[in-house]
Amino acid sequence: MSGSARIFVSTAPAEVAPKIARALVDERLAACVNILPGARSIYSWKGETRDDAESVLLIKTAASVVEELTRRLKELHPYEVPELVALELVNGEGNPDYLRWIQDAIGHH
């Protein structure tokens, strides 16, 4: 069970982050999305250095919905190439009850 839990990181404009988070949870593509406001991202995009205010999204989900989550995030997100990267769970470590809750919240996909 714990091996199928995933945590993804994404960023989004602050005004869009709650809409994305709510849709992912309502559609059972995420058990929980933490929105961390106040991020400042300095990055290279199309040959220029950008400096933007964003929110960081920590998306708790299951391996069974990663493809659907990726597709849906692209639909919801205003960026041409939205960030979505996984954080590895080391050997499925973590609170087994919490990892089970993630699976339960996503349901069987």
Backbone torsions as a table, in degrees:
resi	resn	phi	psi	omega
1	MET	NA	-48.9	-174.6
2	SER	-66.3	-27.2	-179.1
3	GLY	-69.4	-15.5	-177.9
4	SER	-97.4	-1.1	176.6
5	ALA	-77.4	144.8	178.7
6	ARG	-135.9	146.8	171.4
7	ILE	-122.4	124.4	178.8
8	PHE	-112.7	150.2	175.1
9	VAL	-113.7	136.5	173.3
10	SER	-142.0	165.5	172.9
11	THR	-128.8	154.7	179.7
12	ALA	-158.6	158.6	172.2
13	PRO	-58.0	142.8	-175.0
14	ALA	-54.8	-36.6	-176.7
15	GLU	-74.6	-16.3	-178.3
16	VAL	-101.0	-25.5	-174.1
17	ALA	-53.6	-46.4	-179.9
18	PRO	-63.0	-36.3	178.7
19	LYS	-63.6	-45.0	178.8
20	ILE	-62.7	-48.3	-178.0
21	ALA	-59.5	-48.0	-178.5
22	ARG	-62.7	-42.5	179.6
23	ALA	-62.3	-44.1	-178.9
24	LEU	-63.7	-39.4	179.2
25	VAL	-73.6	-46.5	-179.8
26	ASP	-59.6	-34.8	-179.1
27	GLU	-88.5	6.3	177.9
28	ARG	59.5	34.6	172.7
29	LEU	-96.4	-10.7	175.2
30	ALA	-145.2	143.9	174.8
31	ALA	-79.6	-32.7	-176.2
32	CYS	-159.9	144.5	171.8
33	VAL	-130.7	117.3	173.8
34	ASN	-87.0	134.1	176.5
35	ILE	-108.4	116.5	179.7
36	LEU	-105.9	103.5	-176.3
37	PRO	-77.6	166.9	170.8
38	GLY	84.7	15.1	177.6
39	ALA	-76.8	147.1	174.1
40	ARG	-121.5	119.2	-176.8
41	SER	-109.3	124.3	174.4
42	ILE	-113.7	118.9	-171.2
43	TYR	-151.8	162.5	177.7
44	SER	-93.9	129.6	178.2
45	TRP	-144.3	118.6	177.4
46	LYS	52.3	46.2	173.2
47	GLY	83.7	2.8	177.4
48	GLU	-131.5	154.5	177.5
49	THR	-88.2	125.4	-178.9
50	ARG	-106.3	156.5	179.1
51	ASP	-141.5	102.0	-173.0
52	ASP	-127.8	146.8	170.9
53	ALA	-82.9	134.9	-178.5
54	GLU	-145.8	172.0	166.4
55	SER	-111.9	147.4	175.9
56	VAL	-97.2	133.4	176.9
57	LEU	-107.9	125.7	171.6
58	LEU	-105.3	111.7	-171.8
59	ILE	-105.6	115.3	178.0
60	LYS	-95.4	122.1	-174.0
61	THR	-148.7	-170.1	-179.3
62	ALA	-121.5	151.9	-179.5
63	ALA	-57.6	-31.6	-175.2
64	SER	-65.6	-16.8	-176.8
65	VAL	-117.5	10.9	-174.0
66	VAL	-59.9	-44.5	-180.0
67	GLU	-63.0	-45.6	179.7
68	GLU	-66.4	-39.7	177.0
69	LEU	-60.5	-45.1	179.9
70	THR	-61.2	-46.9	179.4
71	ARG	-60.3	-45.6	-176.9
72	ARG	-68.7	-39.8	177.6
73	LEU	-59.4	-42.9	178.6
74	LYS	-61.0	-36.9	178.9
75	GLU	-68.9	-40.1	-174.9
76	LEU	-80.5	-25.4	-167.9
77	HIS	-86.8	139.9	179.8
78	PRO	-78.7	-15.0	-177.3
79	TYR	-78.2	149.0	175.4
80	GLU	-63.6	-38.6	178.9
81	VAL	-132.7	85.7	-179.4
82	PRO	-70.7	145.3	175.9
83	GLU	-70.7	135.5	169.3
84	LEU	-156.0	101.7	-179.3
85	VAL	-128.4	144.4	-177.2
86	ALA	-89.8	144.3	168.4
87	LEU	-100.5	129.6	-177.9
88	GLU	-75.6	132.9	171.5
89	LEU	-87.6	116.4	-175.5
90	VAL	-67.4	113.4	179.7
91	ASN	48.9	32.8	179.3
92	GLY	66.9	23.4	-177.1
93	GLU	-70.9	152.0	179.2
94	GLY	141.7	178.5	178.2
95	ASN	-68.9	113.5	-177.8
96	PRO	-55.8	-35.6	178.8
97	ASP	-65.1	-39.4	178.7
98	TYR	-68.2	-44.0	179.6
99	LEU	-63.2	-36.9	176.1
100	ARG	-66.3	-40.1	178.2
101	TRP	-59.6	-40.2	177.0
102	ILE	-57.0	-48.4	179.7
103	GLN	-60.9	-43.8	-179.3
104	ASP	-63.4	-40.2	-177.9
105	ALA	-68.6	-34.3	178.5
106	ILE	-74.1	-35.4	-176.8
107	GLY	83.5	-171.2	-178.6
108	HIS	-96.3	108.7	177.7
109	HIS	-106.6	NA	NA
